[in-house]
Amino acid sequence: MSENTLTNDTPSPEETASKDAFFAQLASVSDAMIAAHGRDFAMGAHLLAARYIAESDSRTKAAVDAITAPAKPVLE
């Protein structure tokens, strides 16, 4: 999240242009997905992408915890 979002300041022209470019890319990919596989597929894929983004912090934390956790003794 950008600092502008957190402070409710007006975004810079560079930030606005960058976001506009990403929206244009999303629109282009969406159109291609719809043409190839239909609206339901495109919407579903975008929803899965949003879920992935929303859950990425918890997945990252779980992965780091798994890597850094002390090893459990193996019982024989």
C-alpha positions as CSV (number, residue, x, y, z in Angstrom):
1,M,0.0,0.0,0.0
2,S,1.4,3.4,-0.8
3,E,2.1,6.1,1.7
4,N,-0.5,8.3,-0.1
5,T,-3.2,5.8,0.6
6,L,-2.4,5.8,4.3
7,T,-2.3,9.6,4.6
8,N,-5.3,10.3,2.3
9,D,-3.0,12.8,0.3
10,T,-3.6,13.3,-3.4
11,P,-1.5,10.8,-5.3
12,S,1.3,12.0,-7.4
13,P,1.0,12.2,-11.2
14,E,3.6,9.4,-11.4
15,E,1.6,7.1,-9.0
16,T,-1.7,7.9,-10.9
17,A,0.0,7.1,-14.3
18,S,1.5,3.8,-12.8
19,K,-1.9,2.7,-11.5
20,D,-3.6,3.6,-14.8
21,A,-1.1,1.5,-16.7
22,F,-1.8,-1.5,-14.4
23,F,-5.6,-1.1,-14.9
24,A,-4.9,-1.0,-18.7
25,Q,-3.0,-4.3,-18.4
26,L,-5.7,-5.9,-16.3
27,A,-8.3,-4.8,-18.9
28,S,-6.2,-6.3,-21.7
29,V,-5.7,-9.6,-19.8
30,S,-9.4,-9.7,-18.9
31,D,-10.4,-9.3,-22.5
32,A,-8.1,-12.0,-23.6
33,M,-9.4,-14.4,-20.9
34,I,-13.0,-13.7,-21.8
35,A,-12.3,-14.3,-25.5
36,A,-10.5,-17.6,-24.8
37,H,-12.6,-19.0,-21.9
38,G,-15.6,-16.8,-21.2
39,R,-16.7,-14.3,-18.5
40,D,-17.2,-16.9,-15.8
41,F,-13.6,-18.0,-16.1
42,A,-12.2,-14.5,-16.2
43,M,-14.2,-13.4,-13.1
44,G,-13.2,-16.6,-11.3
45,A,-9.6,-16.1,-12.0
46,H,-9.7,-12.5,-10.9
47,L,-11.4,-13.5,-7.6
48,L,-8.8,-16.2,-7.0
49,A,-6.1,-13.6,-7.6
50,A,-7.7,-11.3,-5.1
51,R,-7.9,-14.1,-2.6
52,Y,-4.2,-14.9,-3.2
53,I,-3.3,-11.3,-2.6
54,A,-5.4,-11.1,0.6
55,E,-4.0,-14.2,2.0
56,S,-0.3,-13.8,0.9
57,D,0.7,-12.2,4.2
58,S,-0.6,-15.1,6.3
59,R,1.0,-17.7,3.9
60,T,4.3,-15.9,4.1
61,K,4.2,-15.8,7.9
62,A,3.3,-19.5,8.0
63,A,6.2,-20.4,5.7
64,V,8.7,-18.3,7.7
65,D,7.4,-19.8,10.9
66,A,7.8,-23.3,9.5
67,I,11.4,-22.6,8.3
68,T,12.5,-20.9,11.5
69,A,10.7,-23.1,14.1
70,P,13.0,-25.3,16.2
71,A,13.2,-28.9,14.9
72,K,11.0,-31.4,16.7
73,P,12.8,-34.5,17.9
74,V,12.1,-37.6,16.0
75,L,10.6,-40.4,18.1
76,E,11.7,-43.9,17.3
